[in-house]
Amino acid sequence: MYAIVERGGKQFRVEEGGKLRVAAFAAEVGSELVLDKVLMLGGSTLSVGTPYVENAQVRAEVVEHGRGDKILVFKKWRRNDSRKLQGHRQNYTTIKITSISA
């Protein structure tokens, strides 16, 4: 069984036992999280929500918090001898899906 859930304005396809990186949020490592914005449930039968599936929940456990790889943003203006280099690392939270219930 799998589900499509919404978290932080993005949609993710999740399965039981799978890990997922989402935008960082304040929660203790080891705490339980309930995702109730389930857009679709799949498996032997398919349930599509309008916009969310009623009484469907995905339970997850917070595994770790971290920072992603550095990306470099380079801007150059021609004929001006001007340039700018910036780096950015996005914070994330890794969660592990423990159960999907309809």
N, C-alpha and C positions, 0 to 999 in steps of 0.2 A: 504494500500500500504506500502511496505517496501523496503529498499535498503541495499545493502552491500557496504560500503565505506571504503576507505583506509586512515588512518591518523597515522603518526608517525611510518610507517613500519608495522602496524598491521591492521587487517580487522575487522570491526564491522558491526553487523546487527542492523539497526535503523528503527524506526517507528515514525510517527508524534506524538509529545507530550511526547516522551520518553526521559529519561536522560541517559547520557553516561559519563563515566570517561575515559579521554584520558591522554596521557603524557603531562606534563605541557608545556605551551607556553605563550609568552608574549602577553596579551590582557587585556583590561579593562573589569571589570565585567559589564554586560549589553550590551556589544558591539555585533555586528552581525558577524558571521563567515560563509563563503561559502565553502562547501566541494565539489570540482568538480571532485575528483577521485572516481567516482561511478563505481563499478565493475559489479553490477547487480541491476536491478529493478524487483520487484515481485509484485504480486497482481492478478488482473484478467488476465493480460497478463504478460509474462516473457520476459525480455530483458537482454541478456548477452553481455557484452562488450568484445572487443578484443584489448587491455586489458581493456579499459574504455568505458562506454556508452557515445556516443556523445550527446551533448546538455543536459546532465542531471546534476542537481545540488541539493544539500541538504543544506538548510539554517538552521543555528543553532544560539543560543544565549548563551553567556558565563554566567554561573550562579555563579560559585565560584571557587576559587583556594584553595587547601588544601594539606595536607600531609597524606599519607596512614599509616596503622598500622605498628608498628615496627616489623621487622623480625630480628631474631638473627642468626648469622653465627658462629658456634662453630667448631674449628679445634683442634684436639688432635693428637700428635705424640706419638706413643707407645714407651715405654722403654726410653724415653728421659725426662720425667717429664716436658713436654712442652705442653702448650695449649694456644689458642688465642680465644677471644670472641669479636665479632664485632656486632654492631647494625646498621640498615639501615632503613630509612624512605623515600619512593619515593614520589616526588612531583607529583600532578595531577591537572587537570582542569576539572570541571564538566560542560558539555554543555547540553542544552535542544534543541531538534530537533523541529523546527517551521514549516518547509514545505519541501516537496519532489516534485521536478518538473522534468518532462522528456523532 
